[in-house]
């Protein structure tokens, strides 16, 4: 069995996450939770505060393991960035402390983990946006249909802003950079375009795989130029693996001139509700 070298250093950074109004718009089955894109943002800010040499725009081996739920009366989330430093990378994990009822013992719960590179990142070529004709008959879904029936989030996370075009080969969405409601720096850019691209993948999953799938991780995210707030972009979602038990997509986000802004490879998505969430009948392919 291959043995991996132990980390050079481990440390824990306290992360106090202010509960912004928009967080309550991100909910599943009636419970608000911190979105994956917001979690990545907080880990990037926290890790850069100690290790500014990392390239925050290159994230690999991301896993979204446990939801971080947000109680309605909570003004901030007390969490930790558990960091393991290796020679070539930093592993960063967003954790919280929980204490089960009837016991004084606390335990760490891991919500999100990802890696930042400490070595020179590989060159990644992403093609410009193609205007090729879609291969098969397309199916259009209005933003209203998406956010009423397919991804029922609140206004802050309703960032597909034009009819979503889906075919068996891809989903293409016009996505918004959203509105910035806090003055803090955003090293990864606006979190909203990628979040909206996940919604497009979720809609594709409901039509062609018959499941309500949400992201649980990805292999690599490369940001070429961070997305800006109050701008619009084009997101192209391409299925790589179509097994309803585990769907895999590549996501590319482009700017107004068709230039690549970011690419996310091998996004893993699946039903996280245990079968409780079902696609509406009108979305299913006949």
N, C-alpha and C positions, 0 to 999 in steps of 0.2 A: 504494500500500500504506500502510495506517495505521501511523504511527509512535507508539510508546508512550514517554513520558518516562522517562529513566534514573532509577534510585533516587537518593534524596537522600544516603543513606549505606549502606555495607555493613560488616558486622562478623561475626566468627566467635567463637562461645562454645564452649568445651570442655564437653562433657556426659559425665560419668562415670555410667553407668547400672549400679547394683548388680544383679547377676543374682540375682533372688529365686527361691525354690524353685518358685513357681507358673509361672515362665517355661517350665520344662521340660515342663509339661503342654500347652503350645501347640505342636503339631508337625504337619507334613505330610510324608508319605512317609518317616517315620522321622527327620526332622531338626527339632530345636527351633528356633523363631524368635520374635523379638519380635512380638507381635500389633500390629495397627493401632491398637487402643485404647490400648495401653501407649505406643506411639510418640507418639500425639497428646498423651497426658498429659505425657510428658517434654518435648516441644516447648513446651507451654503453660507449664510450670513455668519452663523456661529463658528463654523470651521474656519472661514477666512479671518475672523477676528484673532485667531491664534496662529494660523498658517496662511498668511496672505499670498504665499507663493503658489498655492493651488490654482489650477485652471477650473474655475467654477462652471465654465461652459462645457466641460467634458465630464459627464457623469456616467458611471457604468455599474452594472450588477445591482440595479435598484430593485427593492422588494417592499411592497406595501402589505405588511403582514397582519396588522390588527388596526381596526378603526380606533381613532382617538375621538371619543364622543365629547360634546361640549354641552354642559348643563346650562339651562336658560338663565340662571342667576349668577353665572361666573364671569368676572371681568377679565381674568387672565388664566392661562393654562401654565401650571408649573411642570416643566419637563426637563429633560437632560439630553445633552449631546454626548453620547459615549463614543469616544474616539480611540481607535487603534491605529498606530502609525507604523507602517512598514517601510522598507527601503524605497519602494517605487510607488506607493499609494497610501491613501488614508481611508480607512473604513469608518463611516460616520453613521450612528444609529440614534434615532429619536426614541427615547424611552420615557416612561412615567413610573412612579412608585404607586403600587396598590396595596391595600391592606384588607384582606378578606374579613368578613364579619366574624366575630367571636374568636379573633386571634390578634395578637400583638405583633405578629411577624409581617414585615413588608416584603414585597417582591417586585422586581423590575418587569415591566411589560414593554416589549419591543414593538413599535408601531411601524417604523420605516427604517430601512437601511440602504446605504448606497456607498459608492466609492468615488473618490477624487484622485486623479493621477498626480504623482510628484515627478514623473519623468516627462520627457518631451512627447506631447500627444502625436499620434499618427496623423498623417495627412488624410483627410476625408474629402472625397469629391462627391458633391451632390449635384445632380443635373438641375438645370433651370426648368421652370414650369413649362410643360409641353401643352400645346393647344391641339393635340391629336383628338380625332373624333372618337367618342366612346364606342367600344366594340359591340355592345349589346343594347337592347332597349333600356332606357333609363327610367327611374322611378323618382319623382320629386316629392320632398316632404317639407312642408312649410315650418318656419321656426315655431309658430304657434302649436302645430301638431307635435313637434319634438318635445316642447317643454310643458305641454299639457298631458301628453299620453306616454311618451317614451322615456324622457329624462326629466322628471317633474321637480326641477330645482327652482329656487326663487330668483328674483330679477338679477342679482349681481352675477349669477353664473349662467345667464341665458345669453350666450355670446356667439351662437350661430345666428347670423343676422340676415340671411337670404335663404331661399329654398335649397335644401340639401339634395344633391344629386347622387343617387346610389345605383350601382349596377353590380352584378356578381364580381366584377373585376376591381371595383374601388368605390370609395365615397369621396365626394368633393364638396367642400364647405367654404363659404365666406365667413370668416371668424373675426371677432372684434378683440382689440387689446383691452377693452373694458375701461373702467374709470378708477383712477388712483385715489384712494381715500385715506392714505397715511403718508407722512413725509419720509419714511424710512427708505434707505437705498434698496434697489432690487437688482442684485448682481446677475440674476438669471433673466432679467427683463420681466415684462408683464406675465403673470401666471395664467392669464385667461385664454390666449390662443391655443395653448396645448390642452388645457382643460376642455375647451370646446371641441378640439380634435378627438379627444376621448369620447365626447358625446356622439360625434359622427360615427365612430367605431361601434358604439353601443347601438345606434340606430341600424347600422349594417348588420350587426349580430342578430337583432330582433327580426329583421326581414329575411336573411338568408340562412341563419343557423337556428332560429327559433328559441333563442335564449336572451335574457337581459344580462349582458356581460359588462363588468366594470374592470378597470385595470388593477392588476395585482403585482406588476413589476415590468421591467424591461432590461434589455441587454446593454444598450448604450444610448445616450442622448448627447448630441453635439450641437451647440448653439454657435452659429457663425456670426450672427449679429442679434443682440437681444431685441425681442419684440417691445414696441413702445405702447404705452397707454393711448387711448383715443385714436388708434390707427386700425385699419382693417387688413386682413391677410387672407391668403388662400391655403387651406389645409387639404392635403391629399392623403387618404388612408387606404393602404393596400393590404388585403389579406394575404398572409404567408402560410398560415395553417388554419384549416376550416373545421376542425373537429369541435363540435359544440361543447365538449367537456373542457377544452382549453383552446381558445382562439388566439392566434398570434398575428400582429399587424406591424407594418412599417408605416411611419407617419412622417410626412414632409410638409413644412410650413414655408410659404413663399411670400415675398413682399409684393408691393404694387407693380413693380417692373418685372416680376417673375423670377427675381433673384432668390436663392435659397437663404432662409433665415435660421432654420434649425431642422435637424433630422433625428428621429427616434427609431432605433432598430429593435425589432423583436419585442414589441409590446405584448405582454401576456394579459389576456382578459378571460374572465369566466363569470358564471353566475355565483354571486356571493351571498344570495338569499336562501340557499338551500332549496330552491325550487318554488319559493313563495311568490316571487315576482314573475309575471308572465307577460309576453308581448301581447298587445291588443290584436284582435283578429284582422283589422284592416291593414296592418303592416306586413302580414305574412305573405310570402311569395305564393302565388296560386299555381 
